Amino acid sequence: MTSALPRPILIAGPTASGKSALALRMAEALNGIIVNTDALQVYDCWQVLTARPPAEDLARAPHRLYGHVGYAQPYSVGNWLREVERLLASDRPLIFVGGTGLYFQALTQGLAEIPATPAPVRAEGDALLAAEGLDVFRHYLAQHDPDLFARMDTQNPARLQRAWEVHRATGRALSAWQAETGPPLVAEDAALTLSLVSDPDWLGQRIDRRLGMMLEEGALEECRAILPRWQPSLPASRALGAAEFTAALRGELTLDDALARARTATRQYAKRQRTWFRSKMRSWHQVESESLTRKGRIEDIISMA
């Protein structure tokens, strides 16, 4: 009789909250495998800009689904779930870590099988966004998918355009597709779920420091390498700081202005992450990020696994 597989560990938290360091310590202690649960760390062009685990971390524990997707390569949460499914038979604990709430939601609640968006519809959406901004999608969804519109983040361009594309391409509301969602790959009650909670001021200071360090470590050079192929509408181009540093390379902003804008944009993104986690992960174990530096705290968390 074979023993049961170890239960997965899920670590969600806003950017710069210390979740990757916690995952690494847990992976070392439990002989686990770290699985990327961040929509931007999948891209091979952004090592520094997305704070992908460095070589020394990769040497300490196995990491999966990091940096394996090309800049212009189509990739979605559905692609990610299919890759995750192949990892679930491991006899080692899988430690999912990241800040993309949609990935965690799809992992623990399932994902509807929605047809891919045709290229002409995607191009039409890109053109509408450039010409009219987010309001064109808001008005459309308020009329054609009011259930989804009432509960979605209406400040998120990617989510708004995606919902518009689904209805435009299929004639059905995204909420209708979601109602047909299949079973999840990982049930929340079968996993150890950890949500990192961070004081906004503490987190903001860490964000500011980290962006400055990213410039010192080569973030601008990563943007320079992408500059000839830069397409702002691509999902990979949503990496925090990419638009601002690219603008600096084009001479549209000074580097100081670009850094200041990147810091503001990253703080705003972290705020949206915190709002998502508070709303969607109320039943998860809440872990204060600041407490992770306290002696014995990480050991206490590891003992919960």
Buried (B, 14 or more C-beta within 10 A) or exposed (E): EEEEBBBBBBBBBBBBBBBBBBBBBBBEBBEBBBBBBBBBBBBBBBBBBBBBBEEEBBEBBBBBBBBBBEBBBEBBBBBBBEBBEEBEEBEBBBBBBBBBBBBBBBBBBBBBEBEEBEEEBBEBBBEBBEEEEBEBBBEBBEEBBEBBBEEBBBEBBEBBBBBBBBBBBBEBBBBBBBEEEEEBBBBBEEBBBBBBBBEEEBBBEBBBEBBBEBBEBBBBEBBEEBEEEBEEBBBBBBBBBBBBBBBBBEEEBEBEEBBBBBBBBBBEBBBBBBEBBEEBBEEBBEBBBBBBEEEEBBEEBBEEB
